[in-house]
Amino acid sequence: MTTTADLSRAPPTPFVPDSPAAWRRLILALAIGAVGSVGMWSVVVALPVVQAAFSATRAEVSTAFTFAMLGFGVGGVVIGRVTDRLGIVPAIAFGTVALLVGYLVAGTASTLWQFIAAHAAIGLGSSATFAPLMAEVSHWFERRRGIAVTMAASGNYVGGAIWPPLVQQSMVAHGWQATHIGIGIVAAVAMGLLLVVLRASVRNSERHSNAAAAAPSVDLNIGVNPLTVILSIASISCCVAMAMPQVHIVAYCGDLGYGVARGAQMLALMLAFGIISRIGSGLIADRFGGLVTLLIGSIAQGVALSLYLFFDGLSSLYVISALFGLFQGGLVPSYALIVRETMPAREAATRVGIVIMASVIGMSFGGWVSGAIFDATGSYRAAFLNGVGWNILNMAVAFMLLMRARSRPRPLAVA
């Protein structure tokens, strides 16, 4: 007769990639990403209210966004390392605690600098639901890895569609401090519940899915560390280009006389089409691989960015912004796929975290340098040209890597 003790000693059930269990985990990952990405969006909505509350300048209060980005970038590496060593469940649990602490400190801040410093923890917490989660999802799929990774990455955009109006309405009804405290509690509870379900789904299978993950499928004849540097350069260059429209489209529309509301609509359009782009790039990656997907996305982003140089009518800008979102959304997830295809699974989350941190550096620098170029020239034309130049660098790196790629032979099955 089988006893409870016998069941507890039973070997774990092997996890099968691309199985229904993998798709259930992916749905949980998408939900966790949508909730945890609040740290990327709440600060943007709260800036004007917090500025008035502390009688600060726009530059001073915008430092909170910078701290959130720094926390997000560093967190991708730190929590990625935790994921590689301990698994995704402890990693997201750590991120959930950081998110809760950050929002509680921000909601009780009596000075602006307390509010700003809290966003380092908020960014750190949100980072757990992006790069580490993409890397972990890549272990759950083989045939449908591309679509799976891009779906996991889309949690950030889904959160961008859900959280801003909720945060805005809550601040009007309850004030910015109570709203931040509420965000921390709601996000922590929701992520905690989702994490319990995710833990249950992995309890009877391998705790560390990278232990049973497939070996790298592409050989670039480049060491892991040099390849990480090359991918980081590519990530920086594509995100410097990406930052020009995403960071400055609102101001650009204001300068053209269309009003900032029109620019905000164009930004929302970019994000909405970015979701479509991420899913579509996943389908391309499943057929052709991450390197081909990166090169196609880079060429397409360059084309869309160049269109801003020739058309500045209101209708044209709406169309170009939609195209830009449609073309660029799959670029960042491509790096996670390339890491998984070319590097050992046991360090995938750490390596993805490093490359994503590079993308954050690229976005931050790209946003700043575009503004600096505008200040120096009085026009965004040179800033768009600068973005095109960085995009060409990204295309060159992607093309070089693709030319070096060779398929690795699959290991023979043992009879």
C-alpha positions in Angstrom: 0.0 0.0 0.0 1.3 3.5 -0.9 1.7 5.8 2.0 2.0 9.6 2.2 5.7 9.2 3.1 6.2 7.2 -0.1 4.5 9.9 -2.1 6.7 12.6 -0.6 9.8 10.5 -1.6 8.5 10.0 -5.1 10.8 11.4 -7.8 9.6 14.6 -9.4 7.6 14.4 -12.6 9.7 15.3 -15.6 8.7 18.6 -17.2 7.9 18.4 -20.9 8.7 21.5 -23.0 5.8 22.9 -25.1 3.3 20.9 -23.1 0.0 22.2 -21.7 1.8 22.7 -18.4 4.3 25.0 -20.1 1.4 27.1 -21.6 -0.2 27.3 -18.2 3.0 28.6 -16.7 3.3 31.1 -19.6 -0.1 32.5 -18.8 0.9 32.9 -15.2 4.2 34.6 -16.3 2.2 37.1 -18.5 -0.1 37.9 -15.6 2.9 38.4 -13.2 4.6 40.6 -15.8 1.5 42.8 -16.2 1.2 43.3 -12.4 4.9 43.7 -11.7 5.5 46.2 -14.5 3.6 48.9 -12.5 7.0 50.3 -11.4 7.7 51.3 -15.0 4.5 53.3 -15.4 3.2 54.8 -12.1 6.1 57.3 -11.8 5.2 58.8 -15.2 1.6 59.4 -14.2 2.5 60.8 -10.7 5.2 63.3 -11.8 3.1 66.4 -12.1 1.2 65.8 -8.8 4.4 65.0 -6.9 6.1 68.0 -8.4 3.3 70.3 -7.1 3.3 68.5 -3.7 7.0 69.2 -3.1 7.2 72.5 -5.0 10.0 71.0 -7.1 11.2 71.5 -10.6 10.3 69.0 -13.4 13.9 68.0 -13.7 14.1 67.3 -9.9 11.0 65.1 -9.8 12.0 63.3 -13.0 15.0 61.9 -11.2 12.6 59.4 -9.7 12.2 57.9 -13.2 16.0 57.8 -13.5 16.3 55.9 -10.2 13.5 53.5 -11.3 15.5 52.8 -14.5 18.7 52.3 -12.6 17.0 49.8 -10.2 15.4 48.1 -13.2 18.7 47.7 -15.0 20.7 46.5 -12.0 17.9 44.4 -10.8 17.8 42.5 -14.1 21.3 41.2 -13.4 21.0 40.7 -9.7 17.6 38.9 -9.8 18.7 37.1 -12.9 21.6 35.6 -10.9 19.1 34.6 -8.2 17.0 32.9 -10.8 20.0 30.9 -12.2 20.9 29.7 -8.7 17.6 29.3 -6.9 14.9 29.3 -9.5 12.3 31.8 -10.7 9.9 31.5 -7.7 12.4 32.8 -5.1 13.5 35.5 -7.6 10.0 36.9 -8.1 9.3 36.6 -4.3 12.4 38.8 -3.8 11.1 41.3 -6.4 7.7 41.3 -4.8 9.1 42.3 -1.4 11.3 45.0 -3.0 8.2 46.4 -4.9 6.2 46.5 -1.7 8.9 48.2 0.3 9.5 50.7 -2.5 5.9 51.8 -2.7 5.4 52.0 1.0 8.4 54.3 1.3 7.3 56.4 -1.6 3.8 56.7 -0.2 5.0 57.8 3.2 7.9 60.1 1.9 8.1 63.5 3.6 10.8 64.8 1.3 11.3 64.6 -2.4 14.6 62.7 -2.1 12.9 59.9 0.0 10.3 59.6 -2.8 13.1 59.5 -5.4 15.2 56.9 -3.5 12.2 54.7 -3.1 12.0 54.3 -6.9 15.3 52.4 -6.9 13.6 49.6 -4.9 10.5 50.0 -7.1 12.6 49.5 -10.3 14.4 46.6 -8.7 11.1 44.9 -7.9 9.7 45.4 -11.4 12.9 44.0 -13.0 12.1 40.5 -11.6 9.1 40.3 -13.9 11.0 41.1 -17.2 14.5 39.8 -18.0 14.5 36.9 -15.5 11.0 35.9 -16.4 11.8 35.9 -20.2 14.9 33.8 -19.5 12.9 31.3 -17.4 10.1 31.0 -20.0 12.8 30.2 -22.6 13.4 26.9 -20.7 9.8 25.9 -20.8 9.6 25.8 -24.6 11.6 24.6 -27.6 9.4 24.5 -30.7 7.5 27.6 -29.6 10.2 29.4 -27.7 10.0 32.6 -29.8 6.3 33.2 -29.2 6.6 32.2 -25.6 9.4 34.6 -24.8 7.7 37.5 -26.6 4.4 36.8 -24.8 6.3 37.0 -21.5 7.9 40.2 -22.6 4.5 41.6 -23.5 3.4 41.7 -19.9 5.3 45.0 -19.7 3.1 46.5 -22.4 -0.1 45.0 -21.0 0.8 46.7 -17.7 1.4 49.9 -19.6 -2.2 49.8 -21.0 -3.8 48.9 -17.6 -1.9 50.7 -14.8 -1.7 54.4 -15.9 -5.5 55.1 -16.0 -5.9 53.2 -12.7 -3.1 55.2 -11.0 -4.5 58.5 -12.4 -8.1 57.8 -11.1 -6.8 56.7 -7.7 -4.7 59.9 -7.3 -7.7 62.0 -8.1 -9.9 60.1 -5.6 -7.4 59.3 -2.8 -4.3 61.4 -3.3 -0.8 60.4 -4.5 0.4 59.1 -1.1 -2.5 56.7 -0.5 -2.3 55.7 -4.1 1.4 54.6 -3.8 0.7 52.7 -0.6 -2.3 51.0 -2.2 -0.3 50.1 -5.3 2.3 48.4 -3.2 -0.2 46.4 -1.3 -2.4 45.4 -4.3 0.6 44.5 -6.4 2.2 42.5 -3.6 -1.0 40.6 -2.9 -1.7 39.9 -6.6 1.9 38.8 -7.3 1.9 36.7 -4.2 -1.2 34.8 -5.2 0.1 34.3 -8.7 3.4 33.1 -7.3 1.7 30.5 -5.2 0.0 29.1 -8.3 3.2 29.1 -10.2 5.1 27.4 -7.4 2.4 24.7 -7.3 2.9 24.1 -11.1 6.6 23.5 -10.6 6.4 21.6 -7.3 6.1 18.2 -8.8 8.6 18.8 -11.6 12.1 20.0 -11.8 12.6 23.0 -9.4 15.3 24.5 -11.7 14.0 24.0 -15.3 17.3 25.1 -16.7 18.8 21.8 -15.5 16.7 19.9 -18.0 16.7 22.6 -20.7 17.9 22.0 -24.2 21.5 22.8 -25.1 22.4 25.9 -27.2 21.3 25.4 -30.8 23.5 28.0 -32.5 27.3 28.2 -32.6 28.8 31.7 -33.2 32.3 30.6 -32.4 32.4 33.5 -29.9 33.1 33.1 -26.1 30.2 33.7 -23.7 31.7 36.9 -22.2 32.7 38.5 -25.6 29.3 37.6 -27.0 27.6 39.2 -24.0 29.6 42.4 -24.7 28.6 42.3 -28.4 24.9 41.8 -27.6 25.1 44.6 -25.0 26.5 47.0 -27.7 23.7 45.9 -30.0 21.1 46.4 -27.3 22.4 49.9 -26.4 22.5 51.0 -30.1 19.0 49.9 -30.9 17.6 51.4 -27.7 19.3 54.8 -28.3 17.5 54.8 -31.6 14.2 53.6 -30.0 14.3 56.3 -27.4 14.1 59.2 -29.8 10.4 58.8 -30.7 9.3 57.1 -27.4 10.8 59.8 -25.1 10.3 62.9 -27.3 7.2 62.3 -29.4 5.0 64.2 -27.0 7.4 67.2 -26.9 7.8 67.0 -30.7 4.1 67.3 -31.3 4.0 70.2 -28.9 6.7 72.0 -30.9 4.9 71.4 -34.1 1.8 73.0 -32.7 -0.4 69.9 -32.5 -0.4 69.8 -28.7 1.0 67.4 -26.1 -2.3 65.4 -26.0 -1.8 64.4 -29.6 1.7 63.2 -28.7 0.4 61.2 -25.8 -2.0 59.5 -28.1 0.8 58.7 -30.5 2.8 57.2 -27.7 -0.1 55.0 -26.6 -0.4 53.9 -30.3 3.2 52.9 -30.3 2.7 50.7 -27.2 -0.4 49.2 -28.5 1.2 48.2 -31.8 4.3 47.1 -29.8 2.2 44.2 -28.3 1.3 43.1 -31.8 5.0 43.4 -32.8 6.2 41.3 -30.0 3.8 38.5 -30.7 4.6 38.7 -34.5 8.3 38.6 -33.8 7.9 35.5 -31.8 6.3 33.8 -34.7 9.2 34.8 -36.9 11.7 33.7 -34.3 10.1 30.2 -34.1 10.7 29.8 -37.8 14.0 31.6 -38.4 15.6 32.1 -35.0 16.5 35.1 -32.8 19.3 36.5 -35.0 17.1 36.7 -38.1 14.3 38.3 -36.0 16.8 40.9 -34.6 18.0 41.8 -38.1 14.5 42.1 -39.5 13.4 44.2 -36.5 16.5 46.5 -36.8 16.0 47.1 -40.5 12.3 47.8 -39.9 12.9 50.2 -37.0 15.4 52.1 -39.1 12.9 52.5 -41.9 10.2 53.8 -39.5 12.7 56.1 -37.8 13.8 57.6 -41.1 10.2 58.4 -42.1 10.1 60.9 -39.3 12.7 62.9 -41.3 10.4 63.3 -44.3 6.9 63.6 -42.9 5.6 65.8 -40.0 1.9 66.2 -40.8 -0.5 65.2 -38.0 -2.0 62.2 -39.9 1.5 61.2 -41.1 2.8 61.2 -37.5 0.0 59.0 -36.3 0.7 56.4 -39.1 4.5 56.5 -38.6 4.1 56.1 -34.8 1.9 53.1 -35.4 4.5 51.7 -37.8 7.3 52.4 -35.4 5.5 50.5 -32.6 4.8 47.7 -35.0 8.4 47.4 -36.1 10.4 47.9 -32.8 8.4 45.9 -30.3 10.2 42.6 -31.0 13.7 43.9 -30.7 14.3 43.6 -27.0 12.9 40.0 -26.7 15.1 39.0 -29.6 18.1 39.4 -27.3 16.7 36.9 -24.8 16.1 34.4 -27.6 19.7 34.9 -28.9 21.1 34.4 -25.4 19.1 31.2 -25.0 20.1 29.9 -28.5 23.8 30.6 -28.1 24.6 30.3 -24.3 24.3 27.7 -21.6 20.9 27.5 -20.0 22.4 27.6 -16.5 23.4 31.2 -16.9 20.7 32.4 -19.2 18.9 34.7 -16.7 22.1 36.4 -15.7 23.1 37.0 -19.3 19.7 38.2 -20.3 19.7 40.5 -17.3 23.1 42.1 -18.4 21.8 42.6 -22.0 18.5 44.1 -20.7 20.5 46.4 -18.4 22.4 47.6 -21.5 19.1 48.3 -23.2 18.1 50.5 -20.2 21.4 52.4 -20.5 20.6 52.8 -24.2 17.1 54.2 -23.5 18.4 56.5 -20.8 21.2 57.8 -22.9 19.1 58.0 -26.0 16.4 60.1 -24.3 19.0 62.5 -22.9 21.2 62.9 -26.0 18.1 63.5 -28.2 17.2 66.4 -25.8 20.7 67.7 -25.8 20.9 67.7 -29.6 17.5 69.5 -29.7 18.9 72.1 -27.2 22.0 72.6 -29.4 20.2 72.8 -32.8 16.7 74.0 -32.0 15.3 71.1 -34.0 14.6 67.4 -33.7 15.9 66.7 -37.2 19.5 66.1 -36.1 18.2 64.0 -33.2 16.3 61.8 -35.6 19.5 61.5 -37.7 21.4 60.5 -34.6 18.9 57.8 -33.9 19.2 56.5 -37.5 23.0 56.4 -37.1 22.8 54.3 -33.9 20.3 52.0 -35.7 22.7 51.4 -38.5 25.3 50.2 -35.9 22.7 47.8 -34.5 22.0 46.5 -38.0 25.7 46.0 -38.6 26.1 43.9 -35.4 23.1 41.8 -36.1 24.3 41.1 -39.7 27.8 40.2 -38.4 26.4 37.7 -35.9 24.0 36.2 -38.4 26.9 35.6 -40.9 28.8 33.8 -38.1 25.9 31.6 -37.0 26.1 27.8 -37.5 23.6 25.3 -36.2 24.9 23.0 -33.5 24.4 19.3 -34.1 21.8 17.8 -31.7 23.2 15.2 -29.3 22.3 11.6 -30.4 19.7 9.9 -28.3 20.9 7.0 -26.1 19.1 3.8 -26.8 
